[in-house]
Amino acid sequence: MVMDHGIIIFTPIFAVMIGFTVFRILKKRKKSAKSIYKLIDDLEKKYIY
């Protein structure tokens, strides 16, 4: 059987790139939610208390 070396080389690289992209999106999403909660807390302290 003849195997295509391009598939063997680029499949792991492609999988790692997809995983890294998903990780960055999830991390950014978590960070923005945390900043929104901080903003709400700051506004509550400023205007309510």
PAMARDO-994709 format. One line per 5 residues: their letters; for each residue x, y, z of N, C-alpha, C. Coordinates in pm, 1 decimal. Atoms other than C-alpha are relative to their C-alpha. Layout:
N
A	X:Y:Z:X:Y:Z:X:Y:Z ~ ...
This chain:
49
MVMDH	83.4:-118.9:0.0:0.0:0.0:0.0:87.2:124.3:0.0 ~ -73.4:-125.8:8.2:119.6:345.4:-86.2:-79.2:103.9:79.3 ~ 66.8:-101.5:-81.8:41.6:616.6:169.4:49.7:137.6:-41.0 ~ -35.9:-136.8:35.5:38.7:985.1:93.8:66.5:65.5:121.4 ~ -74.7:-58.0:-113.1:304.1:1149.1:311.7:-53.6:138.0:39.6
GIIIF	57.9:-130.4:-33.0:130.9:1489.7:291.3:-111.1:-12.0:102.1 ~ 109.5:19.9:-96.3:-172.3:1354.6:475.2:56.4:-34.2:136.9 ~ -59.2:41.9:-127.4:44.8:1194.8:742.1:63.7:118.6:72.1 ~ -69.3:-114.2:-61.6:237.7:1518.2:801.3:-98.2:109.9:39.8 ~ 83.3:-118.0:-24.0:-39.6:1778.7:777.6:-123.2:-26.1:86.0
TPIFA	117.6:27.1:-83.3:-323.5:1603.4:962.5:23.4:36.2:146.9 ~ -21.5:-41.5:-139.7:-167.7:1640.0:1313.1:17.2:151.5:14.7 ~ -19.1:-145.3:-6.3:-64.9:1997.9:1238.0:-134.8:69.8:-8.6 ~ 132.9:-58.6:16.3:-418.7:2080.6:1123.3:-82.9:-19.2:126.9 ~ 75.1:27.0:-122.8:-569.1:1916.4:1433.7:46.9:89.7:114.5
VMIGF	-53.1:-87.4:-105.2:-339.2:2113.5:1664.4:-44.0:143.9:-21.8 ~ 44.2:-137.8:28.3:-428.6:2440.1:1490.5:-147.5:18.4:36.4 ~ 142.0:-10.0:-35.4:-801.6:2370.4:1531.2:-17.9:0.9:151.7 ~ 9.2:3.7:-145.3:-755.5:2280.9:1898.5:45.5:129.7:64.3 ~ -50.0:-126.7:-53.6:-551.9:2594.0:1965.2:-99.8:112.8:-23.0
TVFRI	98.9:-103.6:29.2:-814.2:2811.3:1795.7:-120.4:-10.9:92.6 ~ 113.9:19.9:-90.4:-1097.4:2659.1:2001.0:37.6:41.9:142.0 ~ -45.6:-37.2:-133.9:-893.8:2702.4:2320.9:5.3:151.9:15.8 ~ -7.9:-146.3:-7.4:-829.2:3071.0:2242.4:-138.2:63.3:5.5 ~ 135.4:-55.4:-0.2:-1198.5:3136.7:2170.9:-65.0:-19.7:136.4
LKKRK	59.3:25.2:-131.3:-1307.8:2971.5:2496.6:64.0:86.2:107.9 ~ -69.0:-82.3:-98.9:-1043.7:3157.7:2695.8:-43.8:145.8:-12.0 ~ 41.9:-138.7:20.1:-1141.3:3491.8:2543.0:-143.2:20.0:48.1 ~ 138.8:-10.2:-41.9:-1509.4:3424.6:2607.2:-11.2:3.6:152.4 ~ 1.6:3.0:-146.1:-1444.6:3342.8:2974.3:51.1:133.0:55.5
KSAKS	-58.2:-124.6:-46.2:-1231.5:3654.4:3015.8:-99.4:115.1:-16.4 ~ 93.3:-109.5:21.6:-1496.0:3883.4:2866.6:-117.4:-8.3:97.5 ~ 108.2:13.6:-97.2:-1767.6:3740.1:3093.1:47.3:49.3:137.1 ~ -53.9:-45.3:-128.3:-1543.3:3802.7:3393.9:7.6:152.3:2.9 ~ -9.1:-145.9:3.3:-1486.0:4162.9:3284.8:-138.8:63.7:6.5
IYKLI	135.7:-54.1:-7.8:-1861.3:4214.3:3242.2:-49.8:-3.0:144.2 ~ 40.0:6.6:-140.7:-1926.2:4095.2:3598.7:70.6:106.4:83.1 ~ -74.8:-103.4:-72.8:-1653.7:4329.6:3724.7:-59.8:137.3:-28.4 ~ 60.3:-126.8:35.7:-1811.0:4618.0:3536.2:-132.6:19.7:73.1 ~ 127.6:-9.3:-71.6:-2152.3:4542.2:3688.8:24.1:28.2:147.9
DDLEK	-31.3:-25.1:-141.2:-2000.6:4528.2:4038.5:45.7:143.4:22.5 ~ -47.6:-137.9:-13.2:-1822.9:4859.7:3985.5:-115.5:98.6:-11.3 ~ 114.3:-90.4:14.8:-2144.1:5025.1:3867.2:-92.1:-6.3:121.2 ~ 82.0:11.0:-120.2:-2338.6:4887.1:4163.8:60.5:76.9:115.8 ~ -66.4:-70.7:-109.9:-2080.5:5021.3:4408.1:-9.5:151.4:-19.6
KYIY	0.1:-144.5:26.1:-2079.9:5361.5:4238.0:-138.2:61.2:19.2 ~ 132.4:-64.0:2.1:-2454.9:5419.9:4208.0:-95.3:-47.1:109.0 ~ 96.0:50.1:-98.6:-2625.4:5203.8:4472.6:50.3:29.5:142.0 ~ -49.1:-14.5:-137.7:-2400.2:5224.1:4778.9:49.4:138.7:27.6
